[in-house]
Amino acid sequence: MPAKWPWFERKFDFGFPVEKHPDVIERLRGAPVRIEEMVHSYAPGILTRRTGDTWSIQENVGHLLDVEPLWAGRVEDILGGAEVMRPADLTNRATHDADHNSASIDALMQSFRTVRHRFVARLEELDTTAFGRSSKHPRLEQPMRVVDLCLFVAEHDDYHLARMTELAQ
């Protein structure tokens, strides 16, 4: 069951004020709780069930954990004045190689909660002007401010939450 609207086909409009950053940070802070609530409502067999060559629910959770270092690194790229942010591995090799279905969902969730908490704490250290600094996104080929990156990450979280809901049905 492929995604109804694949991630790489999405376009983003970042025409909102930088002062919206507290709202976006709350979305980022809430992702682990939302995911935990979802995964704990499903039987274990549903969490690791694959449909075709798509990731299972548990692999989607693992993927969110796998990409956290990218988000944190991109914030540092922007703050450090990089012209272009570091690229993502568009093959998602880390997720494909990780065998997340063999892990405990509780361990995956605890790890995700820990790294996401660290990411949010870093963002909360910044002043409003830092959220307006930008670098070019390598795939989208458009400038992305720190606040835009935060929204991008929140949208990525929601994309995978929606995929998990689809997979559970």
N, C-alpha and C positions, 0 to 999 in steps of 0.2 A: 504494500500500500504506500505509494509515493506521496509526498506532501502535496497538498492541494495548491499551495503557492510556495514553490521552492525558495529557500533563503537567498540563494545567489541571484535570483531574478528580481529581488526587491529593490526599490529605489527609496531614498530617504530625503526628506525635506527638513532641513535644520534651521528654518526661519523663525525660531522662537527666541525670546530674550534669555540671556545668560542667567538672569535672576531666577529662572525656573529650576536651577540646579538642586535646591532642597527637595523639590517634589520628585525629581528623577532619582535622587539618592534613596528616597524612601522606597521606590520600586525595587532598587537593587538590594536594599536591606531586607525586604520582604520575600525575596525569591526563595531562599532556603526553607522558610516556613511553609510557603505555598506548595513547594515540591514535596516536602515531608508529609503534609496533610494529604496530598494526592497519593503518593506511593504507599502510605500506610493504610489506605482504604482498599488496596488491591491485594488479592491472594498472591503469594510468592510466585506461582507458576505464570501469572500474567506479567509480572515484572520482567522476566527473562525470555518471554516468548518473542520470537522473531517472525516477521511477516515478509517473506521473500528475502531480499538483500538489505532491507532497512534495519536500522538499529532497534533493539528492544527498548522498553521504557527504562530499564536499568542502564543500558548503554547510553541513552540520551542523558541521564543524570551524570554518568561518568564523563561524557563529552563536556558538559558544563563545567565540571571540575578540571578537565584537561585544558580548557581554553582560558581559565582564570589568569595564568601567568602572562598570556598575551595581552589581556586587558590592562593589567598592572604595568606591563612593559610599555604599552602604548601611551599611558598617562605620563610615564617618565620620559618617553620620547618627545611628547609635546612640550612638557615643562622644560626639558633640556634644549629646546630649540631645534629639534630635528626637522629638516625640510619635509621628509616623508617618514611616516610611521613604519615600524617593522611590519613585514608581511605575515599573514597567517599561512599555515600549511593547508592549502586548499584541498589536499587529499585526506586531511584528518587522520594521518598515520598514527598519531598517539592514541586516538580512540580505537581505531581498528586493531592496534597491537595490544591494547591494555587488558583484554579479556574481562571487562567489567561485569559480565554475567557470572563470573566465578567469585566475585567479591560479595561481601555482605552489603545489603542496601543500607543498613545502619552505618557501616563504616564509610561508605561513599558519601552519605548525607552528612556525617560529622566532618569529613574532610572538606566537603563543599562549604558547609557552614563556616568552618575555620578560615578558609582562604577568602571567602566572600566578606567575612567580618573584617579581615585585614585590609581588603580592597576599599571597603566603605570607610574604615578608620583613616586610611590614607587620604581619601577624598575630603573627609571632614576636617583635615588639617589645612586645607587650601582656603584662601580668601576668594571672594567673588571674582576678582580680576583674573585669577589663575584659570578659572573656568572658561574665560574668553580667549585664552591662548589657543593656537591651532597649528596643525601640521596636515599635510596631505595624506589622505587614506590611500594606500597603494592599489587596492582593487577598485574602489569607487572613483578614484581619481578626482577627488574633490576635497577642499579643505574641511577639516573636522576639528571643532573646538573640543576642549575637555568635556564640556556639558553635552556636546553632540555625541561624543564617544560613550558617555554614560547612558544616553538614550538608546544608542545603538546596542549596547550590552543588555539593557532592559528589554528591548525588542527581541534580541536573540534569546534571552531567557523565556519570554512569552511564546516565541516560535516553538521552542522545545517543549514547553508545557502543553501547548496545543497539540503537538505531535504525540505526546504521551497520552493525552485524552483520546485522540484518534486510535492509538494502538490498543487502548483498553476496551474499546467498543467492539 
